[in-house]
């Protein structure tokens, strides 16, 4: 029996089993899914190909029949993928995979491949039923998407490196700026001290010293900015200890009689808040040394910085010294005017509690900025 006669014989078997022109053959022949039936015992030669399969590859029907299905793969009969699928179907396995097929015009398409062995009534593997689906556009789109994704990842990586380098450079510049500002402020403070020494009037010298303390407080903030790893968020607790130590040295006669305590929780503040807070503490502690303990009495001075809840921070400066009357607390002295102005800069709320002979408490609540 010739190959052509064999194919006609097998097709006749299909039509006899399912009815010539019957619904099974008609459905398979007219479905839009490309399908073929091969003879499992004769090199997987195609014995039936529906119209969709013939149209997909661009051959005439007679050019498809009688040939092994793997002849139509892109690599031909030696295709490793085709041989793998053949072996698996011979073992009775069902195949779901991908394969490249070559059309009549030489174009290569990527297709989803589904293959199943078909057994006869006595359980002998007789045919292989294969369906394919053109996935070329989807595969091409996936390749393009992967290419776009790879390009985007490359750009993001490059941009990230650029930003990291820019941030590092910015941090270096900020450190250098803060270092120079600190040096300039310290120089200004030293010049004020020299200028004060030229005046015989004690009130003039005191005025110069107060300005000098303010410059020194600012200089120490910029020193902290220079040394901190994140200049945008400062742990101001270390600064408060240093500031009180510096002010104690400036008022040795008073500070020797005063027990100073700093209670500073780990509270990060931004530079826009740190500078006003530093100046506020400087003013209030200086005021306590000058007035609260001016009568040679011993006492206690507390500086506290802690979270107040609901996104707010709280600065407290409290002494148990001489205290103030209501008129003094409401006065427009330069120190209190400066404290009120600085409190406004950080959108804070100032509360003063004082009683003659029982000390004074300054409490400033301020909103902490989000990270």
C-alpha positions in Angstrom: 0.0 0.0 0.0 1.5 3.4 -1.0 1.7 6.3 1.4 -1.0 8.1 -0.5 -3.3 5.1 -0.4 -2.6 4.6 3.3 -3.6 8.2 4.1 -6.8 7.8 2.1 -7.4 4.5 4.0 -6.9 6.1 7.4 -9.2 9.0 6.5 -11.8 6.5 5.3 -11.5 4.8 8.7 -12.1 8.2 10.5 -15.1 8.9 8.3 -16.5 5.4 8.8 -16.1 5.6 12.6 -17.7 9.0 12.9 -19.9 9.2 9.8 -18.9 10.7 6.5 -19.8 14.3 6.6 -21.0 13.7 10.1 -20.9 16.2 12.9 -17.5 15.1 14.3 -15.5 15.4 11.1 -17.4 18.6 10.2 -16.7 20.1 13.5 -13.0 19.3 13.5 -12.6 20.3 9.8 -14.3 23.7 10.3 -13.0 24.7 13.8 -10.7 27.7 13.9 -8.2 25.8 16.0 -5.6 24.2 13.7 -5.7 20.4 14.2 -4.0 17.3 12.8 -4.2 13.6 13.3 -1.1 11.5 12.8 -0.5 7.8 12.4 1.5 6.8 15.5 2.8 3.7 13.9 4.1 5.3 10.7 6.5 8.1 11.6 3.7 10.3 12.8 2.6 11.0 9.2 -0.3 13.3 8.9 -3.5 11.5 7.9 -5.9 14.4 8.6 -5.4 18.1 8.7 -8.3 20.6 9.1 -8.7 23.7 7.1 -7.3 25.9 9.9 -4.0 24.0 10.0 -3.6 24.2 6.3 -4.4 27.9 6.3 -2.0 28.6 9.2 1.0 27.2 7.4 0.0 28.4 3.9 0.2 24.9 2.2 -2.2 23.2 0.0 -3.9 20.2 1.7 -2.1 17.7 -0.5 1.2 19.2 0.5 0.5 18.5 4.2 -0.9 15.0 4.1 1.4 12.0 4.1 4.2 14.0 5.7 5.4 13.6 9.3 4.2 16.5 11.4 7.7 17.4 12.6 8.8 18.1 9.0 6.9 21.4 9.4 8.9 22.5 12.5 11.4 25.4 12.0 14.4 23.1 12.5 12.9 20.2 10.5 12.9 16.5 11.4 16.0 17.0 13.7 14.2 19.5 15.9 15.1 18.5 19.5 11.7 19.8 20.8 9.8 17.8 18.2 11.7 14.6 19.0 11.1 15.2 22.7 7.3 15.6 22.1 7.3 12.4 20.0 9.0 10.4 22.7 6.6 11.7 25.4 3.5 10.9 23.3 4.9 7.4 22.6 5.1 7.0 26.4 1.4 7.9 26.6 1.9 11.4 27.9 -0.2 14.4 27.0 1.9 17.4 25.9 1.4 21.1 26.5 4.2 23.2 25.3 5.5 25.5 22.6 7.1 24.9 19.3 8.3 26.8 16.2 6.7 26.0 12.9 7.9 27.0 9.4 5.2 28.2 7.0 5.2 27.6 3.2 6.8 31.1 2.6 9.6 30.4 5.0 8.2 32.5 7.9 8.7 31.0 11.3 5.9 31.2 13.8 5.8 30.4 17.5 2.8 28.1 18.4 1.3 26.6 21.5 1.5 22.8 21.1 -1.0 20.3 22.5 -0.5 16.6 21.8 -2.4 13.5 23.0 -2.0 9.8 22.1 -5.2 8.0 21.0 -5.7 4.3 21.7 -7.9 1.9 19.8 -10.5 -0.4 21.4 -7.8 -2.9 22.6 -5.6 -0.2 24.2 -3.0 0.0 21.5 -1.7 3.5 20.7 -2.7 4.2 17.2 -2.9 7.9 16.5 -1.6 11.2 17.9 -4.0 14.1 18.0 -2.2 17.5 17.8 -3.6 21.0 17.9 -1.5 24.2 17.6 -2.3 27.9 18.2 -0.3 30.7 16.7 1.3 32.6 19.6 3.7 34.7 17.5 2.2 38.0 18.3 1.9 37.2 22.0 5.5 35.9 22.1 6.7 39.0 20.3 4.8 41.2 22.7 6.4 39.4 25.6 9.8 39.9 24.2 9.2 43.5 23.6 7.8 43.9 27.1 10.8 42.1 28.6 13.0 44.4 26.5 11.1 47.5 27.7 11.3 46.2 31.3 15.0 45.6 31.0 15.5 49.0 29.6 13.4 50.6 32.3 15.3 48.7 35.0 18.6 49.8 33.5 17.4 53.4 33.4 16.1 53.2 37.0 19.4 51.7 38.1 21.4 54.4 36.3 19.1 57.2 37.7 19.3 55.7 41.2 23.1 55.8 41.0 23.0 59.4 39.8 20.6 60.4 42.6 22.7 58.5 45.2 25.8 60.3 43.9 24.0 63.7 43.9 22.7 63.0 47.5 26.2 62.1 48.6 27.6 65.2 47.0 24.8 67.3 48.6 25.5 65.8 52.0 29.2 66.6 51.6 28.4 70.2 50.6 26.0 70.6 53.5 28.6 69.3 55.9 31.1 71.8 54.5 28.6 74.7 54.6 27.7 73.9 58.3 31.4 73.6 59.2 32.1 77.0 57.7 29.0 78.6 59.2 30.1 77.2 62.6 33.5 78.7 62.2 32.1 82.0 61.1 29.7 82.1 64.1 32.5 81.2 66.5 34.6 84.0 65.0 31.7 86.5 65.4 31.3 85.4 69.0 35.0 85.9 69.7 34.9 89.4 68.1 31.9 90.3 70.3 33.8 89.1 73.4 36.8 91.3 72.4 34.5 94.2 71.7 32.8 93.8 75.1 36.2 94.0 76.8 36.7 97.5 75.4 33.7 98.9 77.3 33.8 99.9 80.9 30.0 99.9 81.2 28.9 96.6 82.7 25.5 96.7 81.1 27.1 97.2 77.6 29.4 94.3 78.3 26.5 92.1 79.5 24.6 92.9 76.3 27.6 91.9 74.2 27.9 88.6 76.2 24.2 87.8 75.6 24.6 88.2 71.9 27.8 86.1 72.1 25.9 83.3 73.9 23.3 83.3 71.1 26.0 83.1 68.4 27.6 80.3 70.4 24.3 78.4 70.5 23.9 78.7 66.8 27.5 77.6 66.2 27.0 74.5 68.2 23.9 73.6 66.3 25.9 73.8 63.0 28.6 71.8 64.6 26.0 69.1 65.3 24.8 69.3 61.7 28.3 68.9 60.6 28.9 65.8 62.6 25.5 64.0 62.2 25.1 61.4 59.5 21.6 62.7 58.6 21.6 66.5 58.7 17.9 66.6 57.9 17.0 64.9 61.2 18.9 65.7 64.4 19.0 64.0 67.8 19.1 67.1 69.8 19.5 65.5 73.2 23.4 65.5 72.9 23.2 69.2 72.0 21.2 70.1 75.1 23.8 68.6 77.4 26.6 70.4 75.6 24.7 73.7 75.6 24.0 73.6 79.3 27.6 72.8 80.0 28.7 75.8 78.0 26.2 78.2 79.7 27.3 76.8 83.1 30.9 77.9 82.3 29.6 81.3 81.3 27.9 81.7 84.7 30.3 80.0 87.1 29.1 81.8 90.3 25.4 80.8 89.7 25.9 77.3 88.1 27.9 76.1 91.0 24.8 76.4 93.2 22.4 74.9 90.7 21.7 71.3 90.0 21.1 71.0 86.3 19.2 68.1 84.8 18.6 67.3 81.1 15.9 64.8 80.3 16.0 64.4 76.5 14.3 61.5 74.9 15.4 60.2 71.5 13.4 62.9 69.6 14.5 63.6 66.0 13.8 67.2 64.9 14.5 68.9 61.5 16.9 71.7 61.1 14.1 74.2 60.7 13.0 73.3 64.2 16.4 72.6 65.8 17.8 76.2 65.4 14.8 77.9 67.0 14.7 75.3 69.8 18.4 75.8 70.5 17.9 79.5 70.8 14.9 79.1 73.0 16.8 76.9 75.4 19.7 79.3 75.4 17.4 82.3 76.3 15.5 80.5 79.0 18.6 78.9 80.7 20.5 82.2 80.5 17.5 83.9 82.0 17.3 81.4 84.9 21.0 81.8 85.7 20.7 85.6 85.7 17.4 86.0 87.5 16.0 82.8 89.1 19.0 82.2 91.2 20.4 85.7 91.6 19.9 85.8 95.4 22.7 83.3 96.0 20.3 80.5 96.8 20.7 76.9 95.7 18.2 75.3 93.4 17.4 73.0 90.5 17.1 73.6 86.8 15.4 71.1 84.5 15.5 71.0 80.7 13.3 68.4 79.2 12.5 67.5 75.6 10.1 64.6 74.9 7.2 63.5 72.7 3.9 64.9 73.8 1.7 62.5 71.8 -0.3 62.9 68.6 2.7 64.0 66.6 3.7 66.8 69.0 7.0 67.4 70.8 7.4 69.2 74.2 10.2 71.4 75.4 10.2 72.2 79.1 12.6 74.5 81.0 11.8 74.6 84.7 13.5 76.1 87.8 12.6 76.3 91.5 14.2 79.7 91.8 12.8 83.2 92.6 9.8 83.0 90.2 8.1 85.8 88.4 5.0 87.9 88.9 2.4 88.1 86.3 3.6 91.4 85.0 7.1 90.1 84.4 5.8 87.0 82.6 3.8 89.2 80.3 6.6 91.7 79.8 8.2 92.6 76.4 11.8 92.1 77.4 14.1 91.1 74.6 14.6 87.6 75.9 10.8 86.8 76.2 10.1 88.5 72.9 12.7 86.3 71.2 11.2 83.2 72.9 7.7 84.0 71.7 8.9 84.8 68.2 10.9 81.6 67.9 8.0 79.6 69.3 5.9 81.0 66.5 8.5 80.0 63.9 7.9 76.3 64.9 4.1 76.8 65.1 4.4 76.0 68.8 2.3 76.9 71.9 4.0 78.7 74.8 2.7 78.3 78.4 4.3 80.1 81.3 3.6 79.1 84.9 5.3 81.0 87.7 4.9 82.0 91.3 7.0 84.2 93.4 9.3 82.1 95.5 8.3 78.8 93.8 10.1 79.0 90.5 9.1 79.2 86.8 8.0 76.7 84.2 8.2 77.3 80.5 6.4 74.7 78.4 6.4 74.8 74.6 4.5 72.2 72.6 5.3 72.1 68.9 4.2 69.9 66.0 6.8 67.4 64.8 7.3 67.3 61.1 6.7 64.1 59.2 9.7 62.1 57.9 
